[in-house]
Amino acid sequence: MAAGLVISAPASGVGKTTLTLALARAWRNRGLNVQCFKSGPDYIDPAFHAAATGRASVNVDSWAMDRGAIAHLVSRGVDADIVLAEGSMGLFDGVAARGVSGTGATADIAEMLGWPVVLVIDPSGQAQTAAAIAAGLRDYRKGVRLAGVVLNRVASPRHEDLVRRALDDAGIAVFGALPRHAEISLPKRHLGLVQAEEQAEIGKLIDEAARFVAEHVDLDAVLRAAAGWSPQPAANGLNVTPPGQRIALARDAAFSFVYPHMLEAWRAAGAEIVPFSPLADEAPDANADVCWLPGGYPELHAGRIAANARFRSSLQSFAEMRPVHGECGGYMVLGAALTDADGVRHEMTGLLGLETSFAKRRMHLGYRLAELAAPMPGHQAGARLRGHEFHYSTILAQPDIPLAVVHDATGAVIAETGSRRGHATGTFFHLIAEDR
């Protein structure tokens, strides 16, 4: 029987990912089979989980997915010794309006699966107050169980002692305390961590984190705190229709933000995925019946994309007869032009009239519910799609026919409607699931 835990915190930036990776690798080094998941819409962390465990990780999201879909996804952990779900933001942080099965909060997943929570607490600039925060989180919502805490970035033995005593008085277990250790900090950029595949030393970094955490955290006590868990058979799986039978998928450092569960669902439905690299000036597979450009960091490679004539011309030819769809960064590349952070305008593929700019950064962040006004690959007009948008670009022009009416999580209509022209479609949101 597998055992499950949720790794969470009071806020972002406290060290959840580092602790999750370290625990996963430390237990794997002991011969345990470890399965990770990511609660919420983050599409970067699952690749780090896979690097640490050797097993694919997927997202589970209570705003976008129903309980059947979540049960289907987590059932892959049935053969694991320990299952870790890494949270997003703070433990109870979600949107104001409930989605399919919750608000997107990590606490939803903890309660739904019955897994206890290990809190990562950063007591920098405080001492006993850290215990008050942990106690507040423990008592905030019935059905969410606190297993204990790991302290991160403690300043000194005296600091650690003060916090430990306060937590002990509150009846909260302390599994360990980590001194500050800059060498295991994971590199970041404007959309979060630098992607795992871009870091040649990621294995060594995770090994160092595992060694460090094993020295300061009682791994056996954390393991004992996990809840025994036997996944229940899901009545239904993901409601995902592949965009085509043979899918040409852009896949490189500029196009990598695609949810692993989507690719798995496409393959499970019988689709074949053929990757190609726009950065290497490759063309989409000539025998594919659809081309899909995920999001990523096209703004960091805009000059190179603009100069890659073979990629651009082949995509234009592809779109004359077959559908092409882009998500977020992929949508921007399907547009007319992209202006980078230095104010340099780069011509893109021109399949759509969209023009975007990073010269004046503006954050767009949040869940999206789109009602399609026209078909897009894999989905018919009228379909209700749930996704997540996160980028820093400004729309300079979006002249084509809107693809959808798009709402944020509060129900407000937003301007990022997506576009369609001929066989080309695009959205700013990354697709997570279709409403049943």
C-alpha positions as CSV (number, residue, x, y, z in Angstrom):
1,M,0.0,0.0,0.0
2,A,1.3,3.4,-0.9
3,A,1.5,6.3,1.6
4,G,0.7,9.9,0.8
5,L,1.8,13.3,2.0
6,V,1.3,16.9,0.8
7,I,4.2,19.4,0.9
8,S,2.8,22.9,1.5
9,A,3.6,26.2,3.2
10,P,2.1,29.5,4.3
11,A,3.2,31.2,1.1
12,S,5.2,31.0,-2.1
13,G,9.0,31.1,-2.1
14,V,9.4,29.2,1.2
15,G,11.1,26.1,-0.2
16,K,8.4,23.6,-1.1
17,T,10.0,22.5,-4.4
18,T,13.4,22.1,-2.9
19,L,12.1,20.0,0.0
20,T,9.9,17.9,-2.3
21,L,12.8,17.2,-4.6
22,A,15.2,16.5,-1.7
23,L,12.8,14.1,0.1
24,A,12.0,12.3,-3.2
25,R,15.6,11.8,-4.1
26,A,16.7,10.8,-0.5
27,W,14.0,8.2,-0.3
28,R,14.8,7.0,-3.8
29,N,18.4,6.6,-2.8
30,R,17.2,4.3,0.0
31,G,15.5,2.1,-2.6
32,L,11.9,3.4,-2.2
33,N,9.7,4.0,-5.2
34,V,8.5,7.6,-5.1
35,Q,5.7,9.2,-7.0
36,C,5.2,13.0,-7.2
37,F,2.3,15.2,-8.2
38,K,1.9,19.0,-8.5
39,S,-1.2,20.6,-7.0
40,G,-2.3,23.5,-9.2
41,P,-1.5,24.7,-12.7
42,D,2.3,25.1,-12.5
43,Y,3.7,23.4,-15.6
44,I,7.4,23.7,-14.7
45,D,7.7,21.7,-11.4
46,P,6.6,18.3,-12.8
47,A,9.8,18.1,-14.9
48,F,11.8,18.6,-11.7
49,H,9.8,15.9,-10.0
50,A,10.6,13.5,-12.8
51,A,14.3,14.3,-12.6
52,A,14.2,13.5,-8.8
53,T,12.2,10.3,-8.9
54,G,12.6,8.8,-12.4
55,R,8.8,8.7,-12.7
56,A,6.6,11.1,-14.6
57,S,4.7,13.7,-12.5
58,V,1.4,15.3,-13.4
59,N,-0.7,18.2,-12.2
60,V,-3.9,17.7,-10.2
61,D,-6.1,20.8,-10.0
62,S,-9.4,21.1,-8.1
63,W,-10.6,24.2,-10.0
64,A,-10.2,22.6,-13.4
65,M,-10.7,18.9,-12.8
66,D,-13.4,16.9,-11.2
67,R,-12.8,14.2,-8.6
68,G,-12.9,11.4,-11.2
69,A,-10.1,13.0,-13.2
70,I,-8.0,13.6,-10.1
71,A,-8.6,10.0,-8.9
72,H,-7.6,8.8,-12.4
73,L,-4.3,10.8,-12.4
74,V,-3.2,9.9,-8.8
75,S,-3.9,6.2,-9.4
76,R,-0.5,6.0,-11.1
77,G,1.0,6.1,-7.5
78,V,-0.6,2.8,-6.6
79,D,2.7,0.9,-7.0
80,A,4.8,3.6,-5.1
81,D,6.1,3.3,-1.6
82,I,5.5,7.0,-0.9
83,V,3.5,9.6,-2.9
84,L,4.3,13.4,-2.5
85,A,2.0,16.1,-3.7
86,E,3.7,19.5,-3.9
87,G,1.4,22.4,-3.3
88,S,1.2,25.8,-4.9
89,M,1.4,29.1,-3.1
90,G,0.0,28.9,0.5
91,L,-1.9,25.9,1.8
92,F,-5.4,27.5,1.5
93,D,-4.7,29.9,-1.4
94,G,-7.1,29.5,-4.2
95,V,-9.6,31.6,-6.2
96,A,-12.7,33.2,-4.7
97,A,-15.2,31.2,-6.7
98,R,-15.4,27.5,-6.6
99,G,-14.5,25.6,-9.8
100,V,-15.2,22.0,-10.7
101,S,-14.3,20.4,-7.4
102,G,-12.7,23.2,-5.4
103,T,-10.9,26.6,-5.6
104,G,-7.6,25.3,-6.8
105,A,-6.1,25.3,-3.2
106,T,-3.6,22.7,-2.1
107,A,-5.9,22.1,0.9
108,D,-8.6,20.8,-1.5
109,I,-6.2,18.0,-2.7
110,A,-5.1,17.2,0.9
111,E,-8.7,16.8,2.1
112,M,-9.9,15.0,-1.1
113,L,-7.1,12.3,-0.9
114,G,-6.8,12.2,2.9
115,W,-3.1,12.9,2.9
116,P,-1.5,14.8,5.9
117,V,0.3,18.0,5.2
118,V,4.0,18.7,5.9
119,L,4.4,22.5,6.2
120,V,7.6,24.2,5.2
121,I,8.0,27.2,7.5
122,D,10.5,29.9,7.0
123,P,11.0,31.6,10.4
124,S,13.3,34.4,9.1
125,G,12.6,37.6,11.0
126,Q,10.5,35.8,13.7
127,A,10.7,33.1,16.3
128,Q,7.7,32.0,18.3
129,T,5.3,33.7,15.8
130,A,6.2,30.8,13.4
131,A,4.4,28.5,15.8
132,A,1.3,30.7,15.8
133,I,1.3,30.6,12.0
134,A,1.6,26.8,12.0
135,A,-1.2,26.4,14.6
136,G,-3.4,28.7,12.6
137,L,-2.9,26.7,9.5
138,R,-3.5,23.4,11.4
139,D,-6.9,24.7,12.8
140,Y,-8.2,26.7,9.8
141,R,-10.1,23.9,8.0
142,K,-11.6,20.7,9.2
143,G,-10.6,17.7,7.1
144,V,-7.1,19.0,6.5
145,R,-4.6,17.3,8.8
146,L,-1.2,18.7,9.7
147,A,1.5,16.0,10.1
148,G,4.2,18.5,11.2
149,V,6.7,21.1,10.0
150,V,10.1,21.4,8.5
151,L,11.8,24.7,9.3
152,N,13.8,26.3,6.5
153,R,16.5,29.0,6.6
154,V,16.9,29.1,10.3
155,A,19.5,31.6,11.4
156,S,21.3,29.9,14.3
157,P,20.9,27.1,16.8
158,R,19.4,29.6,19.3
159,H,16.9,30.6,16.7
160,E,16.0,27.0,16.0
161,D,15.6,26.3,19.7
162,L,13.2,29.2,20.2
163,V,11.0,28.1,17.3
164,R,11.1,24.4,18.2
165,R,10.0,25.1,21.8
166,A,7.1,27.2,20.6
167,L,6.0,24.5,18.2
168,D,6.3,21.8,20.9
169,D,4.1,23.9,23.2
170,A,1.5,24.1,20.4
171,G,1.6,20.3,19.9
172,I,3.2,20.5,16.5
173,A,5.9,18.0,15.4
174,V,9.1,19.4,14.0
175,F,10.7,16.9,11.5
176,G,13.8,19.0,11.1
177,A,15.4,22.4,10.6
178,L,17.4,23.5,7.6
179,P,20.1,26.2,8.0
180,R,20.5,28.6,5.1
181,H,22.3,26.9,2.2
182,A,22.5,29.0,-0.9
183,E,24.1,26.2,-2.9
184,I,20.8,24.3,-3.3
185,S,18.7,27.3,-4.4
186,L,17.1,26.6,-7.8
187,P,17.6,29.2,-10.5
188,K,14.6,31.4,-11.3
189,R,13.3,33.6,-14.1
190,H,10.2,35.7,-14.7
191,L,7.7,32.8,-15.0
192,G,9.2,30.7,-12.1
193,L,12.1,28.3,-11.9
194,V,14.4,27.8,-14.9
195,Q,13.2,24.6,-16.5
196,A,14.7,21.3,-15.5
197,E,15.8,20.4,-19.1
198,E,17.8,23.7,-19.3
199,Q,19.9,22.8,-16.3
200,A,22.8,20.5,-17.1
201,E,23.6,20.1,-13.4
202,I,20.1,19.4,-12.2
203,G,20.9,15.9,-11.0
204,K,23.8,17.0,-8.9
205,L,21.8,19.9,-7.5
206,I,19.0,17.5,-6.4
207,D,21.6,15.1,-5.0
208,E,23.1,17.9,-2.9
209,A,19.6,18.9,-1.7
210,A,18.9,15.3,-0.7
211,R,22.2,15.0,1.2
212,F,21.6,18.3,3.0
213,V,18.0,17.5,3.9
214,A,18.9,13.9,5.1
215,E,21.4,15.5,7.5
216,H,18.8,17.9,9.0
217,V,15.4,16.2,8.7
218,D,14.2,12.9,10.3
219,L,13.3,11.1,7.1
220,D,11.9,8.1,9.0
221,A,9.6,10.3,11.0
222,V,8.3,12.1,7.9
223,L,7.7,8.7,6.3
224,R,5.8,7.4,9.3
225,A,3.5,10.5,9.2
226,A,2.3,9.6,5.7
227,A,-1.2,8.2,5.4
228,G,-1.7,4.7,4.0
229,W,-3.6,5.1,0.8
230,S,-5.2,2.8,-1.7
231,P,-6.4,4.7,-4.8
232,Q,-10.1,4.1,-5.6
233,P,-10.9,3.2,-9.2
234,A,-12.1,6.2,-11.1
235,A,-15.5,6.0,-12.7
236,N,-14.1,8.2,-15.5
237,G,-10.8,9.5,-16.6
238,L,-9.8,12.8,-18.3
239,N,-12.2,14.3,-20.7
240,V,-9.6,15.0,-23.4
241,T,-9.9,14.6,-27.1
242,P,-6.7,14.6,-29.1
243,P,-6.4,17.5,-31.6
244,G,-5.5,15.0,-34.3
245,Q,-4.4,11.4,-35.0
246,R,-0.8,12.5,-35.7
247,I,0.3,15.6,-33.9
248,A,3.4,17.7,-34.8
249,L,4.4,19.2,-31.4
250,A,6.8,22.1,-31.1
251,R,9.2,21.0,-28.3
252,D,12.4,22.8,-27.3
253,A,13.6,25.6,-24.9
254,A,11.1,28.1,-26.4
255,F,8.1,25.7,-26.5
256,S,7.9,23.5,-23.4
257,F,4.9,24.6,-21.4
258,V,2.5,21.8,-21.9
259,Y,0.8,19.8,-19.2
260,P,2.1,16.2,-19.0
261,H,-1.4,14.8,-18.4
262,M,-2.5,16.3,-21.7
263,L,0.2,14.5,-23.7
264,E,-0.5,11.3,-21.9
265,A,-4.2,11.6,-22.6
266,W,-3.6,12.2,-26.3
267,R,-1.4,9.1,-26.5
268,A,-3.9,7.0,-24.4
269,A,-6.6,8.0,-27.0
270,G,-4.4,6.6,-29.8
271,A,-2.7,9.8,-31.0
272,E,0.9,9.8,-32.2
273,I,3.0,12.8,-31.1
274,V,5.9,13.8,-33.4
275,P,8.1,16.5,-31.8
276,F,10.0,19.1,-33.8
277,S,12.2,22.1,-32.8
278,P,11.5,25.5,-34.2
279,L,14.7,26.8,-32.6
280,A,16.6,24.2,-34.7
281,D,14.7,25.5,-37.8
282,E,12.9,22.2,-38.1
283,A,9.6,21.8,-40.0
284,P,6.5,20.2,-38.5
285,D,6.1,16.6,-39.7
286,A,4.7,16.6,-43.2
287,N,2.5,13.6,-42.4
288,A,0.9,15.2,-39.3
289,D,-2.7,16.2,-39.5
290,V,-2.4,19.0,-36.9
291,C,0.4,21.2,-35.5
292,W,0.5,22.3,-31.9
293,L,2.7,25.1,-30.5
294,P,2.8,25.1,-26.7
295,G,3.8,28.0,-24.5
296,G,7.3,28.6,-23.3
297,Y,9.8,31.4,-23.6
298,P,9.6,32.7,-27.2
299,E,10.5,36.2,-25.9
300,L,13.9,34.9,-25.0
301,H,14.5,33.5,-28.5
302,A,12.5,35.8,-30.7
303,G,15.4,36.8,-32.9
304,R,16.3,33.2,-33.6
305,I,12.7,32.3,-34.3
306,A,12.3,35.2,-36.7
307,A,15.5,34.2,-38.5
308,N,14.5,30.6,-38.9
309,A,13.1,30.8,-42.4
310,R,12.5,27.0,-42.9
311,F,10.4,26.8,-39.7
312,R,8.4,29.8,-40.6
313,S,7.7,28.9,-44.3
314,S,7.0,25.3,-43.5
315,L,4.5,26.2,-40.8
316,Q,2.8,28.7,-43.2
317,S,2.5,25.9,-45.8
318,F,1.2,23.5,-43.2
319,A,-1.5,25.9,-42.2
320,E,-2.8,26.3,-45.8
321,M,-4.5,22.9,-45.5
322,R,-4.3,21.7,-41.9
323,P,-5.0,23.2,-38.4
324,V,-2.3,24.8,-36.4
325,H,-2.9,25.9,-32.7
326,G,-0.8,27.9,-30.4
327,E,-1.0,28.3,-26.6
328,C,0.3,31.5,-24.9
329,G,3.9,31.7,-26.3
330,G,2.9,29.5,-29.2
331,Y,0.0,31.9,-29.9
332,M,2.4,34.8,-29.9
333,V,4.6,33.0,-32.5
334,L,1.6,32.4,-34.7
335,G,1.1,36.2,-34.6
336,A,2.5,38.9,-36.8
337,A,5.2,40.2,-34.5
338,L,6.7,40.0,-31.0
339,T,8.5,42.9,-29.4
340,D,11.1,41.7,-26.9
341,A,12.1,43.3,-23.5
342,D,14.6,45.5,-25.2
343,G,12.0,47.0,-27.5
344,V,13.2,45.1,-30.6
345,R,10.3,44.1,-32.9
346,H,10.7,40.6,-34.4
347,E,8.5,39.3,-37.2
348,M,6.7,36.0,-36.3
349,T,5.0,33.5,-38.6
350,G,2.0,35.8,-39.5
351,L,-0.7,33.1,-39.4
352,L,-2.6,35.4,-37.1
353,G,-2.6,39.2,-36.7
354,L,-1.7,39.2,-33.0
355,E,1.1,41.5,-32.0
356,T,2.5,41.4,-28.5
357,S,5.2,43.3,-26.6
358,F,7.4,42.5,-23.5
359,A,8.9,46.0,-23.6
360,K,6.3,47.1,-21.0
361,R,5.8,44.1,-18.8
362,R,2.3,43.5,-17.6
363,M,1.4,40.3,-15.7
364,H,-1.5,38.2,-16.8
365,L,-2.2,35.4,-14.2
366,G,-5.1,33.3,-13.4
367,Y,-7.6,30.5,-14.2
368,R,-9.6,30.9,-17.4
369,L,-12.9,29.4,-18.5
370,A,-13.4,29.7,-22.3
371,E,-16.6,29.1,-24.2
372,L,-15.5,28.4,-27.8
373,A,-17.2,30.5,-30.5
374,A,-15.6,28.3,-33.2
375,P,-13.9,24.9,-33.3
376,M,-10.3,24.5,-32.4
377,P,-8.2,21.3,-32.8
378,G,-9.8,18.6,-30.5
379,H,-12.8,20.7,-29.5
380,Q,-16.1,21.8,-31.1
381,A,-17.8,25.2,-31.0
382,G,-19.6,25.6,-27.7
383,A,-17.1,23.6,-25.7
384,R,-16.2,24.9,-22.3
385,L,-12.4,24.7,-21.7
386,R,-10.6,25.3,-18.4
387,G,-7.1,26.5,-18.4
388,H,-4.6,28.8,-16.8
389,E,-2.9,32.0,-18.2
390,F,0.5,33.3,-17.0
391,H,2.6,35.7,-19.0
392,Y,4.0,39.2,-19.0
393,S,3.2,40.4,-22.5
394,T,1.0,43.3,-23.6
395,I,-1.4,42.9,-26.5
396,L,-0.6,45.6,-29.2
397,A,-3.1,44.2,-31.7
398,Q,-5.5,41.2,-31.7
399,P,-7.4,41.9,-35.0
400,D,-8.7,38.5,-35.9
401,I,-12.0,36.9,-35.2
402,P,-12.2,36.0,-31.5
403,L,-11.9,32.3,-30.8
404,A,-13.9,32.3,-27.5
405,V,-15.6,34.2,-24.8
406,V,-13.1,34.0,-22.0
407,H,-13.9,34.5,-18.3
408,D,-11.5,34.7,-15.3
409,A,-12.2,32.7,-12.1
410,T,-14.6,35.3,-10.8
411,G,-16.7,35.1,-14.0
412,A,-15.6,38.5,-15.4
413,V,-15.1,38.6,-19.2
414,I,-11.5,39.3,-20.2
415,A,-9.9,40.8,-23.3
416,E,-7.7,37.8,-24.1
417,T,-10.2,36.0,-26.3
418,G,-7.8,34.1,-28.5
419,S,-8.0,34.3,-32.3
420,R,-8.8,32.4,-35.4
421,R,-8.0,32.9,-39.0
422,G,-8.2,30.2,-41.6
423,H,-6.8,27.0,-40.1
424,A,-4.9,28.9,-37.4
425,T,-6.2,29.3,-33.8
426,G,-4.6,30.5,-30.6
427,T,-5.2,31.1,-26.9
428,F,-3.4,32.8,-24.1
429,F,-4.4,30.1,-21.7
430,H,-2.9,26.7,-21.4
431,L,-5.6,24.0,-21.6
432,I,-6.0,21.8,-18.6
433,A,-9.4,20.1,-19.1
434,E,-12.7,20.3,-20.9
435,D,-15.9,20.5,-18.8
436,R,-17.9,17.3,-19.1
